């Protein structure tokens, strides 16, 4: 299924774009950080539009669960902070909710 990789790529693109702004604003990095950040945020929007969902709201709801988990991966991989058990429990709850929305049988 290509849906999960698209959501994952969208989450990483959004997190990277937002982190670029964070780095400029909070970490005193160069304003040039905003250029790849804006490109990354544009890629996020494009990727999220590729998911095969009929309604945008449902696509965004599923994406939210993926985003939570990807944010914790970013926290660990990029910021060097290991998520604690409460982070992991919260991510599991979010991913469970996203899975229910994504794979629930729908009637037309």
N, CA, C and O atoms as a Tinker XYZ file with bonds, in Angstrom:
   432  protein
     1  N      0.858000   -1.182000    0.000000    73     2
     2  CA     0.000000    0.000000    0.000000    64     1     3
     3  C      0.898000    1.238000    0.000000    63     2     4     5
     4  O      1.800000    1.352000    0.830000    81     3
     5  N      0.658000    2.138000   -0.905000    73     3     6
     6  CA     1.497000    3.329000   -1.021000    64     5     7
     7  C      1.047000    4.472000   -0.121000    63     6     8     9
     8  O      1.731000    5.492000   -0.035000    81     7
     9  N     -0.071000    4.323000    0.538000    73     7    10
    10  CA    -0.600000    5.399000    1.376000    64     9    11
    11  C      0.301000    5.710000    2.561000    63    10    12    13
    12  O      0.586000    6.880000    2.819000    81    11
    13  N      0.750000    4.711000    3.276000    73    11    14
    14  CA     1.575000    4.925000    4.477000    64    13    15
    15  C      2.892000    5.622000    4.120000    63    14    16    17
    16  O      3.270000    6.567000    4.812000    81    15
    17  N      3.609000    5.196000    3.070000    73    15    18
    18  CA     4.832000    5.927000    2.716000    64    17    19
    19  C      4.580000    7.392000    2.338000    63    18    20    21
    20  O      5.405000    8.257000    2.633000    81    19
    21  N      3.464000    7.667000    1.698000    73    19    22
    22  CA     3.156000    9.062000    1.351000    64    21    23
    23  C      2.918000    9.875000    2.615000    63    22    24    25
    24  O      3.458000   10.971000    2.765000    81    23
    25  N      2.109000    9.338000    3.523000    73    23    26
    26  CA     1.871000   10.040000    4.793000    64    25    27
    27  C      3.187000   10.244000    5.558000    63    26    28    29
    28  O      3.415000   11.311000    6.127000    81    27
    29  N      4.029000    9.246000    5.570000    73    27    30
    30  CA     5.306000    9.348000    6.277000    64    29    31
    31  C      6.205000   10.414000    5.653000    63    30    32    33
    32  O      6.804000   11.222000    6.363000    81    31
    33  N      6.295000   10.411000    4.338000    73    31    34
    34  CA     7.096000   11.433000    3.652000    64    33    35
    35  C      6.527000   12.825000    3.889000    63    34    36    37
    36  O      7.279000   13.783000    4.072000    81    35
    37  N      5.206000   12.941000    3.887000    73    35    38
    38  CA     4.569000   14.238000    4.153000    64    37    39
    39  C      4.895000   14.719000    5.563000    63    38    40    41
    40  O      5.188000   15.896000    5.772000    81    39
    41  N      4.842000   13.812000    6.520000    73    39    42
    42  CA     5.153000   14.187000    7.904000    64    41    43
    43  C      6.586000   14.661000    8.039000    63    42    44    45
    44  O      6.847000   15.678000    8.683000    81    43
    45  N      7.517000   13.936000    7.438000    73    43    46
    46  CA     8.922000   14.345000    7.523000    64    45    47
    47  C      9.150000   15.689000    6.822000    63    46    48    49
    48  O      9.934000   16.513000    7.293000    81    47
    49  N      8.466000   15.904000    5.703000    73    47    50
    50  CA     8.597000   17.190000    5.003000    64    49    51
    51  C      8.051000   18.335000    5.860000    63    50    52    53
    52  O      8.667000   19.397000    5.943000    81    51
    53  N      6.899000   18.121000    6.495000    73    51    54
    54  CA     6.335000   19.179000    7.339000    64    53    55
    55  C      7.220000   19.451000    8.549000    63    54    56    57
    56  O      7.475000   20.608000    8.886000    81    55
    57  N      7.681000   18.411000    9.192000    73    55    58
    58  CA     8.517000   18.583000   10.377000    64    57    59
    59  C      9.815000   19.296000   10.006000    63    58    60    61
    60  O     10.251000   20.199000   10.721000    81    59
    61  N     10.433000   18.899000    8.898000    73    59    62
    62  CA    11.671000   19.549000    8.467000    64    61    63
    63  C     11.435000   21.024000    8.152000    63    62    64    65
    64  O     12.250000   21.875000    8.511000    81    63
    65  N     10.331000   21.327000    7.488000    73    63    66
    66  CA    10.018000   22.719000    7.165000    64    65    67
    67  C      9.774000   23.557000    8.408000    63    66    68    69
    68  O     10.259000   24.684000    8.513000    81    67
    69  N      9.028000   23.007000    9.338000    73    67    70
    70  CA     8.766000   23.736000   10.579000    64    69    71
    71  C     10.031000   23.853000   11.427000    63    70    72    73
    72  O     10.248000   24.870000   12.086000    81    71
    73  N     10.858000   22.817000   11.410000    73    71    74
    74  CA    12.111000   22.879000   12.161000    64    73    75
    75  C     13.030000   23.956000   11.603000    63    74    76    77
    76  O     13.755000   24.601000   12.360000    81    75
    77  N     13.010000   24.158000   10.295000    73    75    78
    78  CA    13.835000   25.215000    9.694000    64    77    79
    79  C     13.440000   26.578000   10.272000    63    78    80    81
    80  O     14.303000   27.397000   10.588000    81    79
    81  N     12.139000   26.812000   10.407000    73    79    82
    82  CA    11.687000   28.063000   11.019000    64    81    83
    83  C     12.104000   28.118000   12.489000    63    82    84    85
    84  O     12.569000   29.150000   12.973000    81    83
    85  N     11.934000   27.009000   13.184000    73    83    86
    86  CA    12.329000   26.910000   14.600000    64    85    87
    87  C     13.824000   27.231000   14.749000    63    86    88    89
    88  O     14.225000   27.993000   15.628000    81    87
    89  N     14.635000   26.631000   13.871000    73    87    90
    90  CA    16.084000   26.843000   13.947000    64    89    91
    91  C     16.441000   28.309000   13.738000    63    90    92    93
    92  O     17.292000   28.849000   14.444000    81    91
    93  N     15.790000   28.957000   12.767000    73    91    94
    94  CA    16.054000   30.374000   12.522000    64    93    95
    95  C     15.587000   31.225000   13.702000    63    94    96    97
    96  O     16.320000   32.092000   14.178000    81    95
    97  N     14.377000   30.976000   14.166000    73    95    98
    98  CA    13.769000   31.829000   15.183000    64    97    99
    99  C     14.273000   31.540000   16.597000    63    98   100   101
   100  O     14.520000   32.469000   17.365000    81    99
   101  N     14.427000   30.270000   16.946000    73    99   102
   102  CA    14.751000   29.906000   18.322000    64   101   103
   103  C     16.205000   29.534000   18.547000    63   102   104   105
   104  O     16.714000   29.649000   19.661000    81   103
   105  N     16.880000   29.084000   17.485000    73   103   106
   106  CA    18.262000   28.636000   17.639000    64   105   107
   107  C     19.262000   29.603000   17.002000    63   106   108   109
   108  O     20.451000   29.304000   16.891000    81   107
   109  N     18.762000   30.755000   16.593000    73   107   110
   110  CA    19.611000   31.802000   15.997000    64   109   111
   111  C     20.398000   31.345000   14.777000    63   110   112   113
   112  O     21.543000   31.751000   14.581000    81   111
   113  N     19.785000   30.506000   13.964000    73   111   114
   114  CA    20.405000   30.099000   12.700000    64   113   115
   115  C     20.152000   31.183000   11.654000    63   114   116   117
   116  O     19.327000   32.073000   11.861000    81   115
   117  N     20.850000   31.105000   10.553000    73   115   118
   118  CA    20.712000   32.067000    9.468000    64   117   119
   119  C     19.289000   32.077000    8.910000    63   118   120   121
   120  O     18.604000   31.055000    8.903000    81   119
   121  N     18.866000   33.232000    8.451000    73   119   122
   122  CA    17.544000   33.342000    7.821000    64   121   123
   123  C     17.464000   32.476000    6.561000    63   122   124   125
   124  O     16.373000   32.156000    6.091000    81   123
   125  N     18.608000   32.104000    6.026000    73   123   126
   126  CA    18.633000   31.232000    4.844000    64   125   127
   127  C     18.051000   29.852000    5.136000    63   126   128   129
   128  O     17.696000   29.128000    4.206000    81   127
   129  N     17.949000   29.481000    6.389000    73   127   130
   130  CA    17.300000   28.223000    6.766000    64   129   131
   131  C     15.848000   28.191000    6.291000    63   130   132   133
   132  O     15.278000   27.120000    6.085000    81   131
   133  N     15.252000   29.385000    6.119000    73   131   134
   134  CA    13.849000   29.438000    5.715000    64   133   135
   135  C     13.641000   28.998000    4.271000    63   134   136   137
   136  O     12.546000   28.557000    3.922000    81   135
   137  N     14.650000   29.105000    3.432000    73   135   138
   138  CA    14.496000   28.723000    2.023000    64   137   139
   139  C     14.216000   27.219000    1.894000    63   138   140   141
   140  O     13.188000   26.854000    1.323000    81   139
   141  N     15.075000   26.342000    2.394000    73   139   142
   142  CA    14.722000   24.920000    2.296000    64   141   143
   143  C     13.488000   24.579000    3.128000    63   142   144   145
   144  O     12.762000   23.634000    2.821000    81   143
   145  N     13.261000   25.356000    4.178000    73   143   146
   146  CA    12.058000   25.133000    4.978000    64   145   147
   147  C     10.789000   25.357000    4.174000    63   146   148   149
   148  O      9.841000   24.578000    4.273000    81   147
   149  N     10.767000   26.416000    3.383000    73   147   150
   150  CA     9.590000   26.698000    2.553000    64   149   151
   151  C      9.414000   25.640000    1.461000    63   150   152   153
   152  O      8.293000   25.237000    1.149000    81   151
   153  N     10.529000   25.199000    0.889000    73   151   154
   154  CA    10.465000   24.133000   -0.122000    64   153   155
   155  C      9.913000   22.854000    0.512000    63   154   156   157
   156  O      9.089000   22.159000   -0.083000    81   155
   157  N     10.369000   22.562000    1.701000    73   155   158
   158  CA     9.918000   21.373000    2.409000    64   157   159
   159  C      8.426000   21.449000    2.729000    63   158   160   161
   160  O      7.713000   20.453000    2.611000    81   159
   161  N      7.960000   22.620000    3.129000    73   159   162
   162  CA     6.531000   22.768000    3.431000    64   161   163
   163  C      5.679000   22.667000    2.167000    63   162   164   165
   164  O      4.565000   22.144000    2.214000    81   163
   165  N      6.189000   23.161000    1.045000    73   163   166
   166  CA     5.474000   22.997000   -0.224000    64   165   167
   167  C      5.406000   21.516000   -0.601000    63   166   168   169
   168  O      4.376000   21.039000   -1.077000    81   167
   169  N      6.503000   20.795000   -0.387000    73   167   170
   170  CA     6.520000   19.352000   -0.658000    64   169   171
   171  C      5.513000   18.631000    0.231000    63   170   172   173
   172  O      4.843000   17.700000   -0.215000    81   171
   173  N      5.406000   19.055000    1.476000    73   171   174
   174  CA     4.418000   18.482000    2.397000    64   173   175
   175  C      3.015000   18.605000    1.824000    63   174   176   177
   176  O      2.275000   17.623000    1.778000    81   175
   177  N      2.642000   19.806000    1.386000    73   175   178
   178  CA     1.303000   20.011000    0.829000    64   177   179
   179  C      1.057000   19.158000   -0.401000    63   178   180   181
   180  O     -0.019000   18.582000   -0.563000    81   179
   181  N      2.057000   19.077000   -1.267000    73   179   182
   182  CA     1.930000   18.273000   -2.482000    64   181   183
   183  C      1.777000   16.790000   -2.134000    63   182   184   185
   184  O      0.919000   16.104000   -2.689000    81   183
   185  N      2.611000   16.300000   -1.216000    73   183   186
   186  CA     2.542000   14.892000   -0.832000    64   185   187
   187  C      1.199000   14.537000   -0.207000    63   186   188   189
   188  O      0.626000   13.492000   -0.516000    81   187
   189  N      0.700000   15.393000    0.661000    73   187   190
   190  CA    -0.565000   15.094000    1.320000    64   189   191
   191  C     -1.708000   15.063000    0.314000    63   190   192   193
   192  O     -2.683000   14.336000    0.504000    81   191
   193  N     -1.595000   15.847000   -0.756000    73   191   194
   194  CA    -2.631000   15.831000   -1.793000    64   193   195
   195  C     -2.599000   14.544000   -2.623000    63   194   196   197
   196  O     -3.553000   14.260000   -3.346000    81   195
   197  N     -1.526000   13.768000   -2.533000    73   195   198
   198  CA    -1.404000   12.527000   -3.300000    64   197   199
   199  C     -2.119000   11.334000   -2.660000    63   198   200   201
   200  O     -2.354000   10.332000   -3.335000    81   199
   201  N     -2.464000   11.419000   -1.386000    73   199   202
   202  CA    -3.083000   10.256000   -0.734000    64   201   203
   203  C     -4.452000    9.988000   -1.356000    63   202   204   205
   204  O     -5.186000   10.915000   -1.696000    81   203
   205  N     -4.778000    8.717000   -1.498000    73   203   206
   206  CA    -6.041000    8.365000   -2.153000    64   205   207
   207  C     -7.240000    8.424000   -1.206000    63   206   208   209
   208  O     -7.927000    7.421000   -1.015000    81   207
   209  N     -7.489000    9.567000   -0.628000    73   207   210
   210  CA    -8.651000    9.743000    0.241000    64   209   211
   211  C     -9.670000   10.613000   -0.499000    63   210   212   213
   212  O     -9.306000   11.541000   -1.221000    81   211
   213  N    -10.921000   10.302000   -0.309000    73   211   214
   214  CA   -11.971000   11.068000   -0.991000    64   213   215
   215  C    -12.225000   12.424000   -0.330000    63   214   216   217
   216  O    -12.614000   13.374000   -1.008000    81   215
   217  N    -12.012000   12.524000    0.968000    73   215   218
   218  CA   -12.265000   13.761000    1.695000    64   217   219
   219  C    -10.963000   14.259000    2.332000    63   218   220   221
   220  O    -10.209000   13.484000    2.921000    81   219
   221  N    -10.721000   15.538000    2.206000    73   219   222
   222  CA    -9.503000   16.133000    2.771000    64   221   223
   223  C     -9.473000   15.978000    4.288000    63   222   224   225
   224  O     -8.428000   15.666000    4.858000    81   223
   225  N    -10.595000   16.190000    4.936000    73   223   226
   226  CA   -10.634000   16.094000    6.397000    64   225   227
   227  C    -10.230000   14.727000    6.907000    63   226   228   229
   228  O     -9.529000   14.616000    7.912000    81   227
   229  N    -10.671000   13.680000    6.212000    73   227   230
   230  CA   -10.294000   12.324000    6.621000    64   229   231
   231  C     -8.806000   12.102000    6.375000    63   230   232   233
   232  O     -8.128000   11.482000    7.195000    81   231
   233  N     -8.296000   12.600000    5.258000    73   231   234
   234  CA    -6.856000   12.484000    4.974000    64   233   235
   235  C     -6.046000   13.190000    6.057000    63   234   236   237
   236  O     -5.023000   12.668000    6.501000    81   235
   237  N     -6.489000   14.362000    6.481000    73   235   238
   238  CA    -5.766000   15.116000    7.515000    64   237   239
   239  C     -5.831000   14.400000    8.861000    63   238   240   241
   240  O     -4.858000   14.416000    9.616000    81   239
   241  N     -6.958000   13.778000    9.167000    73   239   242
   242  CA    -7.095000   13.063000   10.434000    64   241   243
   243  C     -6.133000   11.869000   10.483000    63   242   244   245
   244  O     -5.477000   11.638000   11.500000    81   243
   245  N     -6.053000   11.125000    9.398000    73   243   246
   246  CA    -5.126000    9.992000    9.337000    64   245   247
   247  C     -3.693000   10.512000    9.444000    63   246   248   249
   248  O     -2.867000    9.956000   10.169000    81   247
   249  N     -3.419000   11.575000    8.717000    73   247   250
   250  CA    -2.086000   12.169000    8.737000    64   249   251
   251  C     -1.668000   12.561000   10.151000    63   250   252   253
   252  O     -0.499000   12.423000   10.513000    81   251
   253  N     -2.599000   13.041000   10.941000    73   251   254
   254  CA    -2.288000   13.479000   12.307000    64   253   255
   255  C     -1.628000   12.389000   13.132000    63   254   256   257
   256  O     -0.672000   12.659000   13.859000    81   255
   257  N     -2.117000   11.173000   13.031000    73   255   258
   258  CA    -1.511000   10.068000   13.778000    64   257   259
   259  C     -0.097000    9.778000   13.316000    63   258   260   261
   260  O      0.792000    9.526000   14.129000    81   259
   261  N      0.107000    9.814000   12.008000    73   259   262
   262  CA     1.440000    9.585000   11.447000    64   261   263
   263  C      2.382000   10.709000   11.888000    63   262   264   265
   264  O      3.539000   10.464000   12.231000    81   263
   265  N      1.871000   11.943000   11.874000    73   263   266
   266  CA     2.663000   13.108000   12.253000    64   265   267
   267  C      3.165000   12.992000   13.697000    63   266   268   269
   268  O      4.326000   13.293000   13.976000    81   267
   269  N      2.308000   12.564000   14.597000    73   267   270
   270  CA     2.715000   12.419000   15.997000    64   269   271
   271  C      3.904000   11.472000   16.116000    63   270   272   273
   272  O      4.902000   11.794000   16.762000    81   271
   273  N      3.792000   10.311000   15.493000    73   271   274
   274  CA     4.867000    9.315000   15.581000    64   273   275
   275  C      6.140000    9.832000   14.908000    63   274   276   277
   276  O      7.235000    9.671000   15.447000    81   275
   277  N      6.001000   10.449000   13.741000    73   275   278
   278  CA     7.169000   10.977000   13.027000    64   277   279
   279  C      7.855000   12.081000   13.834000    63   278   280   281
   280  O      9.079000   12.212000   13.787000    81   279
   281  N      7.088000   12.859000   14.558000    73   279   282
   282  CA     7.667000   13.915000   15.396000    64   281   283
   283  C      8.564000   13.333000   16.482000    63   282   284   285
   284  O      9.594000   13.915000   16.822000    81   283
   285  N      8.173000   12.193000   17.019000    73   283   286
   286  CA     8.998000   11.561000   18.042000    64   285   287
   287  C     10.254000   10.935000   17.440000    63   286   288   289
   288  O     11.308000   10.913000   18.076000    81   287
   289  N     10.140000   10.431000   16.225000    73   287   290
   290  CA    11.337000    9.947000   15.528000    64   289   291
   291  C     12.294000   11.118000   15.294000    63   290   292   293
   292  O     13.501000   10.979000   15.490000    81   291
   293  N     11.766000   12.256000   14.881000    73   291   294
   294  CA    12.577000   13.473000   14.681000    64   293   295
   295  C     13.246000   13.880000   15.993000    63   294   296   297
   296  O     14.438000   14.186000   16.024000    81   295
   297  N     12.467000   13.881000   17.070000    73   295   298
   298  CA    12.990000   14.239000   18.388000    64   297   299
   299  C     14.233000   13.420000   18.716000    63   298   300   301
   300  O     15.228000   13.950000   19.212000    81   299
   301  N     14.162000   12.131000   18.434000    73   299   302
   302  CA    15.264000   11.232000   18.757000    64   301   303
   303  C     16.401000   11.347000   17.743000    63   302   304   305
   304  O     17.562000   11.485000   18.126000    81   303
   305  N     16.075000   11.290000   16.460000    73   303   306
   306  CA    17.101000   11.233000   15.413000    64   305   307
   307  C     17.818000   12.567000   15.197000    63   306   308   309
   308  O     19.028000   12.588000   14.973000    81   307
   309  N     17.086000   13.671000   15.261000    73   307   310
   310  CA    17.668000   14.975000   14.936000    64   309   311
   311  C     18.050000   15.758000   16.186000    63   310   312   313
   312  O     19.121000   16.362000   16.244000    81   311
   313  N     17.181000   15.745000   17.177000    73   311   314
   314  CA    17.434000   16.547000   18.374000    64   313   315
   315  C     18.168000   15.770000   19.469000    63   314   316   317
   316  O     18.605000   16.352000   20.462000    81   315
   317  N     18.297000   14.473000   19.286000    73   315   318
   318  CA    19.059000   13.669000   20.235000    64   317   319
   319  C     18.380000   13.438000   21.568000    63   318   320   321
   320  O     19.051000   13.139000   22.556000    81   319
   321  N     17.067000   13.568000   21.619000    73   319   322
   322  CA    16.318000   13.339000   22.851000    64   321   323
   323  C     15.481000   12.076000   22.672000    63   322   324   325
   324  O     14.632000   11.998000   21.783000    81   323
   325  N     15.729000   11.110000   23.512000    73   323   326
   326  CA    15.004000    9.841000   23.411000    64   325   327
   327  C     13.586000   10.001000   23.961000    63   326   328   329
   328  O     13.414000   10.471000   25.085000    81   327
   329  N     12.566000    9.616000   23.186000    73   327   330
   330  CA    11.194000    9.687000   23.696000    64   329   331
   331  C     11.016000    8.781000   24.912000    63   330   332   333
   332  O     11.587000    7.692000   24.976000    81   331
   333  N     10.225000    9.238000   25.867000    73   331   334
   334  CA     9.978000    8.407000   27.043000    64   333   335
   335  C      8.742000    7.525000   26.799000    63   334   336   337
   336  O      8.117000    7.581000   25.740000    81   335
   337  N      8.414000    6.723000   27.797000    73   335   338
   338  CA     7.302000    5.783000   27.599000    64   337   339
   339  C      5.983000    6.490000   27.358000    63   338   340   341
   340  O      5.136000    5.973000   26.630000    81   339
   341  N      5.786000    7.665000   27.955000    73   339   342
   342  CA     4.543000    8.403000   27.752000    64   341   343
   343  C      4.448000    8.924000   26.318000    63   342   344   345
   344  O      3.367000    8.947000   25.729000    81   343
   345  N      5.584000    9.339000   25.765000    73   343   346
   346  CA     5.614000    9.725000   24.355000    64   345   347
   347  C      5.200000    8.539000   23.482000    63   346   348   349
   348  O      4.384000    8.680000   22.571000    81   347
   349  N      5.767000    7.380000   23.773000    73   347   350
   350  CA     5.493000    6.191000   22.970000    64   349   351
   351  C      4.052000    5.717000   23.116000    63   350   352   353
   352  O      3.432000    5.291000   22.142000    81   351
   353  N      3.523000    5.791000   24.329000    73   351   354
   354  CA     2.117000    5.423000   24.542000    64   353   355
   355  C      1.211000    6.380000   23.775000    63   354   356   357
   356  O      0.262000    5.949000   23.121000    81   355
   357  N      1.498000    7.666000   23.853000    73   355   358
   358  CA     0.700000    8.653000   23.116000    64   357   359
   359  C      0.751000    8.430000   21.618000    63   358   360   361
   360  O     -0.271000    8.528000   20.938000    81   359
   361  N      1.933000    8.133000   21.096000    73   359   362
   362  CA     2.071000    7.855000   19.662000    64   361   363
   363  C      1.290000    6.607000   19.272000    63   362   364   365
   364  O      0.662000    6.569000   18.214000    81   363
   365  N      1.328000    5.586000   20.125000    73   363   366
   366  CA     0.583000    4.356000   19.834000    64   365   367
   367  C     -0.917000    4.627000   19.770000    63   366   368   369
   368  O     -1.612000    4.098000   18.902000    81   367
   369  N     -1.413000    5.449000   20.689000    73   367   370
   370  CA    -2.834000    5.811000   20.679000    64   369   371
   371  C     -3.179000    6.552000   19.382000    63   370   372   373
   372  O     -4.198000    6.279000   18.749000    81   371
   373  N     -2.317000    7.488000   19.003000    73   371   374
   374  CA    -2.559000    8.260000   17.776000    64   373   375
   375  C     -2.511000    7.374000   16.532000    63   374   376   377
   376  O     -3.352000    7.506000   15.643000    81   375
   377  N     -1.538000    6.479000   16.467000    73   375   378
   378  CA    -1.444000    5.577000   15.318000    64   377   379
   379  C     -2.622000    4.606000   15.266000    63   378   380   381
   380  O     -3.083000    4.244000   14.183000    81   379
   381  N     -3.103000    4.189000   16.423000    73   379   382
   382  CA    -4.285000    3.330000   16.462000    64   381   383
   383  C     -5.495000    4.069000   15.905000    63   382   384   385
   384  O     -6.258000    3.515000   15.114000    81   383
   385  N     -5.665000    5.300000   16.313000    73   383   386
   386  CA    -6.764000    6.108000   15.785000    64   385   387
   387  C     -6.654000    6.311000   14.290000    63   386   388   389
   388  O     -7.647000    6.208000   13.570000    81   387
   389  N     -5.454000    6.597000   13.817000    73   387   390
   390  CA    -5.245000    6.782000   12.378000    64   389   391
   391  C     -5.556000    5.492000   11.618000    63   390   392   393
   392  O     -6.168000    5.530000   10.551000    81   391
   393  N     -5.137000    4.360000   12.163000    73   391   394
   394  CA    -5.398000    3.070000   11.509000    64   393   395
   395  C     -6.888000    2.772000   11.442000    63   394   396   397
   396  O     -7.379000    2.261000   10.435000    81   395
   397  N     -7.600000    3.087000   12.504000    73   395   398
   398  CA    -9.050000    2.870000   12.508000    64   397   399
   399  C     -9.704000    3.702000   11.410000    63   398   400   401
   400  O    -10.562000    3.204000   10.681000    81   399
   401  N     -9.309000    4.950000   11.290000    73   399   402
   402  CA    -9.886000    5.810000   10.269000    64   401   403
   403  C     -9.489000    5.329000    8.865000    63   402   404   405
   404  O    -10.324000    5.299000    7.961000    81   403
   405  N     -8.236000    4.958000    8.689000    73   403   406
   406  CA    -7.734000    4.564000    7.377000    64   405   407
   407  C     -8.353000    3.258000    6.895000    63   406   408   409
   408  O     -8.767000    3.169000    5.739000    81   407
   409  N     -8.425000    2.256000    7.743000    73   407   410
   410  CA    -8.831000    0.926000    7.307000    64   409   411
   411  C    -10.247000    0.520000    7.689000    63   410   412   413
   412  O    -10.621000   -0.638000    7.501000    81   411
   413  N    -11.035000    1.436000    8.218000    73   411   414
   414  CA   -12.422000    1.094000    8.537000    64   413   415
   415  C    -13.223000    0.863000    7.254000    63   414   416   417
   416  O    -13.040000    1.565000    6.260000    81   415
   417  N    -14.117000   -0.138000    7.294000    73   415   418
   418  CA   -14.970000   -0.324000    6.102000    64   417   419
   419  C    -15.944000    0.855000    5.991000    63   418   420   421
   420  O    -16.557000    1.271000    6.974000    81   419
   421  N    -16.065000    1.364000    4.805000    73   419   422
   422  CA   -16.943000    2.508000    4.560000    64   421   423
   423  C    -18.113000    2.072000    3.688000    63   422   424   425
   424  O    -17.955000    1.268000    2.770000    81   423
   425  N    -19.261000    2.602000    3.983000    73   423   426
   426  CA   -20.420000    2.401000    3.120000    64   425   427
   427  C    -20.666000    3.668000    2.337000    63   426   428   429
   428  O    -20.511000    4.773000    2.857000    81   427
   429  N    -21.043000    3.509000    1.110000    73   427   430
   430  CA   -21.227000    4.682000    0.234000    64   429   431
   431  C    -22.550000    5.315000    0.452000    63   430   432
   432  O    -22.873000    6.310000   -0.197000    81   431
